Amino acid sequence: MKKIIVPVDFSEHSEYALEAASMLAKKNNAEILALHMLEISNAVMNKVDGMKQMESLFFLKLAEKRFEEFLNKNYLKGIKVTPIIKHFKVFSEVNDVAKEHEADLIVMGSQGASGLKEVFIGSNTEKVVRHSDIPVLIIKHNPILMDFENVVFACDFSEDAIEQYIRAKEMVEKLGSKMHLVYVNLPSSRFKSSSEMEKLVASFLRKAEGNIEKMKEVNYVNDYTIEQGILNFSNVIGADLIAVATRGRKGISHFFEGSISEDIANHSTLPVMTFKI
């Protein structure tokens, strides 16, 4: 892990993310790319109108000053921190910055969302998760320790999730953590018998690992929803981090089908890391 992106909006939760990223950066000798989205489009910045240009430049300079003050933290001492300001607040742009700088991880703070706000607006964090091609670590609270001893990785054990499983496994190894694999069985059309679940997982592991040695590390949980099954299991084993594979649905398909990973990110009190399929 060499580069960590932290989107900053000067809120309390983005400071939680910055502090969490600093702990990971110190452990991995990584650089932090602190990213602030300034809500001024290039169209406005390039307008011929002199007053508009002056106003835009004023806000840009104000953001730079505030950014500099925000990054003046004791916990960042000894870490290479590169501030980046983008003019327009487009959340797919976070992924563009990640590609440009070959970043390994995005760390974001989130207070979650619920009710109508969750359905019609969603959070900025959700939008980043939906667009990001690299893992996103979501922090909800002030990070006291970033020693993720027990990590729960939940997926549907489909062939599509193999790459994400491998990436999650590599990340967990870098963190020096123990991975607990989870399959949630639902009392619906998705219900599977014990033998069907084992057959599914065995096929997945043969393709992902070349063997089925990790069969004994897979936990089968029965619950009414996948989200609740993951959260309940995580609580039972005292997990420090939940990792999930997400399909990153967008637009109308996201509205109707929802996203389990985003629901978990919204409702979990634990840090959540997403890996897009």
C-alpha positions in Angstrom: 0.0 0.0 0.0 1.8 3.1 -1.3 -0.9 5.8 -1.8 -4.1 6.5 0.2 -6.7 9.0 -1.0 -8.8 10.9 1.6 -11.6 13.0 0.3 -11.9 16.1 2.6 -14.9 18.4 3.1 -13.6 19.8 6.4 -16.3 17.9 8.4 -15.7 16.0 11.6 -16.1 12.7 9.7 -13.5 13.6 7.1 -11.1 14.3 10.0 -11.9 10.8 11.3 -11.0 9.4 7.9 -7.8 11.5 7.7 -6.6 10.2 11.1 -7.5 6.6 10.2 -5.5 7.1 7.0 -2.5 8.4 8.9 -2.4 5.3 11.0 -2.4 3.1 7.9 0.1 5.3 6.2 2.6 5.0 9.1 2.2 1.2 9.1 2.8 0.9 5.4 5.1 3.9 4.8 2.4 5.3 2.4 1.6 8.7 1.1 -1.7 10.4 1.8 -3.4 12.3 -1.1 -5.9 14.7 0.6 -8.6 15.5 -1.9 -10.9 18.5 -1.7 -13.8 19.0 -4.2 -14.4 22.7 -4.7 -17.9 23.3 -6.2 -16.8 25.5 -9.1 -16.9 24.1 -12.6 -14.3 24.7 -15.2 -16.9 26.6 -17.2 -17.2 29.2 -14.5 -13.4 29.3 -13.9 -12.9 30.0 -17.6 -15.6 32.6 -18.1 -14.6 35.8 -19.8 -16.6 37.8 -17.1 -13.8 39.3 -15.0 -16.0 39.5 -11.9 -16.9 35.9 -12.1 -13.2 34.9 -12.5 -12.2 37.0 -9.5 -14.9 35.5 -7.4 -13.9 31.9 -8.4 -10.2 32.6 -7.7 -11.2 34.1 -4.3 -13.1 30.9 -3.3 -10.2 28.8 -4.6 -7.6 30.7 -2.5 -10.0 30.5 0.5 -10.3 26.8 0.1 -6.5 26.4 -0.2 -6.0 28.4 3.1 -8.7 26.3 4.9 -7.2 23.1 3.5 -3.7 24.0 4.7 -5.1 24.7 8.2 -7.1 21.5 8.2 -4.0 19.4 7.3 -2.0 21.0 10.1 -2.4 18.0 12.5 0.1 16.4 14.8 -0.8 12.9 13.7 0.3 13.7 10.1 3.8 14.5 11.2 6.3 12.3 9.4 3.8 11.4 6.7 4.0 12.7 3.1 0.7 14.5 2.5 -0.1 15.8 -0.9 -3.1 18.2 -1.1 -5.2 18.1 -4.2 -8.1 20.5 -5.0 -10.5 19.8 -7.8 -12.9 22.5 -9.0 -16.0 20.5 -9.5 -17.8 18.2 -7.0 -18.3 15.1 -9.1 -17.9 11.9 -7.1 -16.8 9.8 -10.1 -13.9 12.1 -10.2 -12.5 10.6 -7.0 -12.0 7.4 -9.0 -10.3 9.4 -11.8 -7.8 10.9 -9.2 -7.2 7.4 -7.9 -6.4 6.1 -11.4 -4.2 9.1 -12.2 -2.1 8.7 -9.0 -2.2 4.9 -9.0 -3.7 4.9 -5.5 -4.3 1.7 -3.5 -7.1 2.7 -1.2 -9.7 5.5 -0.6 -10.5 6.3 3.1 -13.8 8.2 3.7 -15.6 9.3 6.7 -19.4 8.8 6.8 -22.2 9.4 9.3 -24.4 7.1 7.3 -27.9 7.7 6.1 -31.4 6.5 6.8 -35.1 6.9 5.8 -36.0 9.2 2.9 -32.5 10.7 2.9 -31.0 7.3 2.2 -33.6 6.5 -0.6 -33.6 9.8 -2.5 -30.2 11.4 -1.8 -27.8 8.9 -0.4 -24.5 9.9 1.0 -21.3 11.2 -0.7 -19.6 8.0 0.5 -22.2 5.8 -1.3 -21.5 7.7 -4.5 -17.8 7.1 -4.2 -18.3 3.4 -3.4 -20.5 3.1 -6.5 -17.8 4.6 -8.8 -14.6 3.4 -7.3 -12.5 0.7 -8.9 -10.2 0.5 -5.9 -11.1 -0.5 -2.3 -12.9 2.1 -0.2 -12.6 2.1 3.6 -15.5 3.8 5.4 -14.9 5.2 8.9 -17.8 6.1 11.1 -16.1 7.2 14.4 -13.0 8.7 15.8 -10.4 5.9 15.1 -8.8 4.8 18.4 -7.0 1.8 17.0 -6.6 0.6 13.4 -5.5 -2.9 14.4 -8.1 -4.9 12.4 -7.6 -8.2 14.1 -10.8 -9.9 12.8 -12.1 -9.0 9.4 -15.4 -10.4 8.1 -15.5 -10.9 4.3 -19.0 -11.5 2.9 -19.9 -12.3 -0.7 -22.2 -14.6 -2.6 -19.4 -16.9 -3.6 -20.3 -16.4 -7.3 -17.6 -16.6 -10.0 -17.9 -12.8 -10.4 -16.6 -12.3 -6.8 -13.3 -14.2 -7.2 -11.2 -11.2 -8.1 -12.6 -9.2 -5.2 -12.0 -12.1 -2.8 -8.3 -12.3 -4.0 -8.0 -8.5 -3.6 -9.6 -8.6 -0.1 -7.4 -11.5 0.9 -4.3 -9.5 -0.1 -5.5 -6.4 1.8 -6.2 -8.5 4.9 -2.8 -10.0 4.7 -1.2 -6.5 4.5 -3.2 -5.5 7.5 -2.0 -8.5 9.4 -5.6 -9.6 10.1 -7.6 -12.8 10.2 -10.3 -13.2 7.6 -13.6 -14.8 8.5 -15.5 -15.8 5.3 -19.3 -15.6 5.5 -22.2 -16.8 3.3 -25.7 -15.6 4.3 -28.6 -18.0 3.6 -32.0 -16.5 3.2 -35.5 -18.0 3.7 -36.6 -17.2 0.2 -36.1 -18.2 -3.4 -32.4 -17.9 -2.7 -32.5 -20.5 0.1 -29.9 -23.3 -0.2 -29.5 -26.5 1.6 -26.3 -27.3 3.5 -25.0 -29.4 0.6 -25.8 -26.8 -2.0 -24.0 -24.1 0.0 -20.9 -26.3 0.4 -20.9 -27.2 -3.3 -21.1 -23.5 -4.2 -18.3 -22.5 -1.8 -16.1 -25.5 -2.9 -16.4 -24.5 -6.6 -15.6 -20.9 -5.7 -12.5 -21.9 -3.7 -11.2 -24.3 -6.3 -11.2 -21.4 -8.9 -9.9 -18.8 -6.4 -7.4 -20.8 -4.5 -6.8 -23.9 -6.5 -7.9 -26.0 -3.6 -10.7 -26.2 -0.9 -8.5 -25.9 2.2 -10.3 -22.8 3.3 -13.7 -24.6 3.4 -13.3 -25.0 7.2 -13.0 -21.2 7.5 -16.3 -20.4 5.9 -19.2 -19.5 8.1 -22.8 -20.2 7.0 -25.4 -17.8 8.6 -29.1 -18.0 8.3 -31.0 -14.7 8.5 -33.9 -12.7 7.0 -31.6 -10.3 5.1 -28.0 -10.5 3.9 -27.2 -7.2 5.6 -28.6 -8.3 9.0 -26.8 -11.7 8.7 -23.5 -10.0 8.1 -24.0 -7.4 10.9 -25.2 -10.1 13.4 -22.3 -12.4 12.6 -19.8 -9.5 12.9 -21.2 -8.6 16.3 -21.0 -12.2 17.5 -17.3 -12.7 16.7 -16.3 -9.2 17.7 -15.1 -8.2 14.2 -13.1 -5.0 13.8 -13.8 -4.6 10.0 -16.4 -5.7 7.5 -15.3 -6.3 3.9 -17.8 -6.8 1.2 -17.8 -7.2 -2.6 -20.1 -4.7 -4.3 -21.4 -4.6 -7.9 -21.4 -0.8 -7.9 -24.9 -0.5 -9.4 -25.8 3.0 -10.7 -28.8 4.9 -11.8 -32.2 3.2 -12.1 -31.0 -0.3 -11.4 -29.4 0.9 -8.1 -32.8 2.6 -7.2 -34.8 -0.6 -7.7 -32.3 -3.3 -6.6 -30.4 -1.3 -4.0 -26.9 -2.3 -2.9 -26.1 -4.5 0.1 -22.7 -3.1 0.5 -24.1 0.5 0.6 -26.7 -0.6 3.2 -24.0 -2.1 5.3 -21.9 1.0 5.0 -24.8 3.1 6.1 -25.9 1.0 9.0 -22.8 -0.6 10.4 -21.0 1.0 13.3 -17.8 -0.9 12.3 -15.5 0.3 9.6 -16.5 -1.1 6.2 -14.2 -1.8 3.2 -15.8 -2.3 -0.2 -14.3 -4.1 -3.3 -16.2 -3.5 -6.6 -17.0 -6.4 -8.9 
